[in-house]
């Protein structure tokens, strides 16, 4: 069983492993194609430690840029 979030409806759904269509191993993440029972489409969900680290560092860069930008009063 896997818990996925449908990007179309934003619903969190518990799906069985029978819904998994393919698994692809990338250098920074694992991509899992899953048939969504809510909307009927096939969605790609990426997961992995390096992917999460990249997302955190990108969010940190955005926060630093916002903090450095002067605001008018």
Buried (B, 14 or more C-beta within 10 A) or exposed (E): EBEBBBEEEEEEBEBEEEBBEEEEEEEEBEBBBBBBBBBEEEBEBBEBEEBEEEEEEEEEEEEEEEEEEEEEE
